[in-house]
Amino acid sequence: MSKPLIPGGYILISRKLVESEIWDKPPLYIKVWLYLLTKAQHKQYKGLKRGQIYTSIPEVREGCSWRVGFRKEKPTKDQIFQIIDWLRKPHEAVYENETKATMITTTKATHGLLITIENYDFYQDSKNYESNDESTNDERTKATREQRQPDNIKQECNNDKNEQEKNKKIIDEIKDLRHQYSPDIRNLIDQYWTIIKKTRKTNKISYSIILKTMKQWNKYQHIVIQYSLKKHIESYDDGEHNEKYTLGIMRNTTPEQAEDLLSKKTITFKQPELKLIKTERPSHLIEPVVSDEVEQQIEKDLKDLPY
């Protein structure tokens, strides 16, 4: 006896989703994205094209709410605006041979928002995915595979060759960028990317992300880059602070500050000089105190600390 069909239809989700930029964002981003995918029209209906959804910010907030015990929590209006704005911006493509693309486009309507899922037809067509189905008809499956095998092998060889050539080009660019720095900075770069890998669940980071990030470093002087990498390595090896956090350090550090902070060494405090205060109290209760001069020196040393 066959099981009843699941009502409501379905959407296709690529396994590559876990390697895309949205996967590294806070959980609410993926929740809003999946909400939009499930609400988009799968066929033309009442003026809406395939892949479009007519909605509003309050409706998205309600649709992406969650429960904490008996209490309902909703994302704020600003959070939804921020996520929609992020989805409208170009991001790293899911597939290596694609250019950067937006995930949605939006158009203001009279009482809401018209959202179009970009490339909806492509991603919601099973023909565009590598098959992982197991057919019950062995003979038909075998015949189909035999028919497709020569073309598939040729295509796979071409894809492998293209990917190798592209990766080689990216790696060469990374090497060129790396060699513009001093040996000390190159050593920091190597340590840095080992740490950044920990911020990914796969413990891997694509060459394209490394190249993109190192190109962004070109905006800053080498002394700023050296300080920022050293600061990240020493203070943020926690698997949570990614390469964007390092860029924040670079943006907020001047060359003069970087040079000053790198030149500072751990301060060794001098042994405070002790003097005895004359008192009528018993000698075994006389208290040693720090002189005013030594206190001033300690305060000065504390102000000079880099952090």
Sequence and secondary structure as in RCSB ss.txt:
>XXXX:A:sequence
MSKPLIPGGYILISRKLVESEIWDKPPLYIKVWLYLLTKAQHKQYKGLKRGQIYTSIPEVREGCSWRVGFRKEKP
TKDQIFQIIDWLRKPHEAVYENETKATMITTTKATHGLLITIENYDFYQDSKNYESNDESTNDERTKATREQRQP
DNIKQECNNDKNEQEKNKKIIDEIKDLRHQYSPDIRNLIDQYWTIIKKTRKTNKISYSIILKTMKQWNKYQHIVI
QYSLKKHIESYDDGEHNEKYTLGIMRNTTPEQAEDLLSKKTITFKQPELKLIKTERPSHLIEPVVSDEVEQQIEK
DLKDLPY
>XXXX:A:secstr
      TT      GGGGGSGGGGS HHHHHHHHHHHHHS SS BTTB TTEEEE HHHHHHHT EEETTEEE  
 HHHHHHHHHHHHS B  SSTTS  B SEEEEE SSSEEEEETTHHHHT GGGS      S HHHHHHHHHHHHH
HHHHHHHHHHHHHHHHHHHHHHHHHHHHTTS HHHHHHHHHHHHHHGGGSTTS   HHHHHHHHHHHTTS HHHH
HHHHHHHHHH  SSS  HHHHHHHHHT  HHHHHHHHH          EEE   SS GGG  EEE HHHHHHHHH
HHHT   
